């Protein structure tokens, strides 16, 4: 039985992935801050709980010191949108702390444990592909995270450690439930979990879902910058 460690497993995609992976026969180490949510998950015989805060380096090191796994999915994160007329630098720090530095903390804790054949999976977002309105903090954190992932892929290759990126589109979660704008091709957290696990098992370098939305945004990403700007401006006008 393979073991998969998942951060941010108490809600959204992480929770759905924990439940789906357990159903598929994995032993799951579900990580998060919410003890009640972790206790509920650990009612499943294939799921063990690991409580810690990814934004606390020493807490991450302590909690992950004895965990053994084949796959680590670093999924924990948050989202806040920028009001350009009420610009708030502290909000950028709040977003980057879990989204980027939380992953850095977990990687620091996990690197000594990674062995040949293990997989390190880091969840960013398709938001990194286009300059979306109000997404300066969230999109920048995910773009930084994707670069971090791809650089790790290079430096861990010689050790036989597989590094994969996951770039979701719109997924129905407690975070996206707060959005007050149209979310094209939104899928359920359960559908996202199925697509994520399938992509991990297929050894894809980057896993995109929903598939069609991913294709559209990747195409937009390679368009000339002036065209990207026009597309982004038209989206802003619709909000």
C-alpha positions in Angstrom: 0.0 0.0 0.0 1.4 3.4 -1.0 1.2 6.3 1.3 0.2 9.8 0.2 0.7 12.9 2.4 -1.6 15.8 1.8 -1.5 19.3 3.2 -4.6 21.4 3.3 -6.6 18.2 3.7 -9.3 19.6 6.0 -11.4 21.2 3.2 -11.7 21.8 -0.6 -9.6 19.9 -3.0 -7.3 18.5 -0.3 -10.2 16.9 1.6 -11.6 15.5 -1.5 -8.2 14.1 -2.5 -7.7 12.5 0.9 -11.1 10.7 0.7 -10.6 9.7 -2.9 -7.1 8.4 -2.4 -8.3 6.4 0.6 -11.0 4.8 -1.5 -8.4 4.0 -4.1 -6.4 2.0 -1.6 -3.8 4.5 -0.5 -2.8 5.1 3.1 -3.4 8.8 3.6 -1.7 11.2 5.9 -4.1 14.1 6.1 -2.4 17.4 7.3 -4.1 20.5 8.4 -4.7 22.9 11.3 -8.4 22.1 12.1 -8.4 19.3 14.7 -12.1 18.6 14.4 -11.9 18.2 10.6 -8.9 16.0 10.9 -10.6 13.8 13.5 -13.6 13.4 11.2 -11.3 12.3 8.3 -9.4 9.9 10.6 -12.6 8.0 11.1 -11.6 6.4 7.8 -9.3 3.5 8.5 -7.0 4.4 5.7 -6.6 8.0 6.9 -4.2 9.2 9.6 -4.2 12.8 10.9 -1.2 15.1 11.2 -2.0 18.5 12.7 0.3 21.5 12.1 0.4 25.0 10.6 2.3 25.1 7.3 3.2 28.8 7.9 5.2 27.8 11.1 8.5 26.3 10.0 9.3 24.6 13.4 5.7 23.2 13.6 6.1 21.8 10.1 9.5 20.3 10.9 8.1 18.8 14.2 5.0 17.3 12.6 6.7 15.8 9.5 9.8 14.5 11.2 8.5 11.0 11.6 6.1 10.7 8.7 6.9 8.2 6.0 5.3 8.5 2.5 5.7 7.7 -1.2 3.9 10.9 -2.4 3.7 14.3 -0.8 1.0 16.7 -2.1 1.6 20.3 -0.9 -1.9 21.7 -1.4 -2.6 24.1 1.5 -3.3 27.7 0.5 -5.6 30.7 0.6 -7.0 33.4 -1.7 -7.7 37.1 -1.3 -8.4 39.6 -4.0 -6.9 43.1 -4.4 -9.0 46.3 -4.3 -6.8 48.6 -6.4 -8.4 51.6 -4.7 -7.6 50.3 -1.2 -4.2 48.7 -1.8 -3.0 46.7 1.2 0.6 45.3 1.3 -0.2 43.2 4.4 -2.8 41.3 2.3 0.0 40.2 -0.1 1.9 38.9 2.9 -1.2 37.0 4.2 -1.5 35.3 0.8 2.1 34.6 0.2 2.6 33.1 3.7 0.6 29.9 3.2 0.6 29.8 -0.6 4.4 30.2 -1.1 6.3 30.1 2.2 4.0 27.4 3.6 5.2 25.2 0.7 8.8 26.2 1.3 8.5 25.3 5.0 7.0 21.8 4.1 9.7 21.2 1.4 12.4 22.1 4.1 10.8 19.5 6.4 10.4 16.8 3.7 13.7 17.1 1.7 15.8 15.0 4.1 13.1 12.3 3.9 12.7 12.1 0.1 14.1 9.0 -1.5 14.5 7.7 -5.0 11.1 6.9 -6.5 9.2 9.3 -4.2 7.0 12.1 -5.6 6.7 15.7 -4.6 3.5 17.3 -5.9 2.9 21.0 -5.6 -0.4 22.7 -6.3 -0.4 26.1 -7.9 -3.2 27.5 -10.1 -4.1 28.4 -13.6 -4.3 31.9 -12.4 -0.5 32.1 -13.0 -1.2 31.9 -16.8 -2.9 35.2 -17.4 -3.0 38.7 -15.6 -6.5 38.4 -14.1 -8.1 41.4 -12.6 -7.8 41.7 -8.8 -5.4 38.7 -8.7 -2.1 40.4 -8.1 -1.5 38.7 -4.8 -3.0 35.3 -5.5 -1.7 35.0 -9.1 1.8 36.2 -8.1 2.0 33.7 -5.3 1.0 30.9 -7.6 3.4 32.0 -10.3 6.2 32.1 -7.8 5.2 28.6 -6.6 5.2 27.2 -10.1 8.7 28.5 -10.8 9.8 27.1 -7.5 8.3 23.7 -8.4 10.0 23.6 -11.9 13.3 24.6 -10.4 13.0 21.8 -7.8 12.2 19.4 -10.6 15.6 20.1 -12.1 17.6 19.9 -8.9 15.9 16.7 -7.6 16.0 14.9 -10.9 19.5 13.3 -10.3 18.2 11.8 -7.0 15.4 10.0 -8.8 12.7 12.1 -7.1 9.7 13.1 -9.3 8.4 16.6 -8.9 5.0 17.4 -10.4 3.0 20.6 -10.6 -0.8 20.7 -10.4 -2.6 23.7 -11.9 -6.3 23.7 -11.1 -8.9 26.0 -12.7 -12.1 26.8 -10.9 -13.1 24.2 -8.4 -16.1 24.3 -6.0 -14.6 24.8 -2.6 -15.2 27.0 0.5 -12.7 29.5 -1.0 -14.4 29.8 -4.4 -17.8 29.9 -2.7 -16.8 33.5 -1.7 -16.3 34.6 -5.3 -18.8 37.0 -6.7 -17.9 36.6 -10.3 -18.5 34.0 -13.1 -16.3 30.9 -12.9 -16.3 29.2 -16.3 -16.2 25.4 -16.4 -16.1 25.1 -12.6 -16.0 21.5 -11.4 -16.6 19.8 -8.1 -13.9 19.1 -5.6 -14.5 15.4 -6.1 -13.9 15.8 -9.9 -10.8 17.7 -9.2 -9.5 15.0 -6.8 -10.0 12.3 -9.4 -8.2 14.3 -12.1 -5.4 15.2 -9.7 -4.7 11.6 -8.6 -4.9 10.3 -12.1 -2.4 12.9 -13.2 -0.1 12.0 -10.4 -0.3 8.3 -11.2 0.4 9.0 -14.9 3.6 10.9 -14.0 2.5 14.1 -15.7 4.9 17.0 -15.3 2.0 19.4 -14.9 -1.6 18.3 -14.2 -4.3 20.7 -15.5 -8.0 20.4 -14.8 -10.6 21.0 -16.0 -8.9 19.8 -19.2 -10.6 22.1 -21.7 -10.3 25.1 -19.5 -6.6 24.3 -19.1 -6.1 24.1 -22.9 -7.8 27.5 -23.4 -5.8 29.3 -20.8 -2.5 27.7 -21.9 -3.3 28.9 -25.4 -4.0 32.4 -24.1 -0.7 32.2 -22.2 1.3 31.9 -25.4 -0.5 34.8 -27.2 1.4 38.1 -27.7 1.3 40.3 -24.6 -0.9 42.9 -26.2 -3.5 40.3 -26.9 -3.3 38.9 -23.4 -3.9 42.4 -22.1 -7.0 42.9 -24.3 -8.4 39.6 -23.0 -7.7 40.5 -19.4 -9.2 44.0 -19.9 -12.4 42.5 -21.4 -12.7 40.2 -18.4 -12.3 43.1 -16.0 -15.1 45.0 -17.8 -17.5 42.1 -17.3 -17.0 42.1 -13.5 
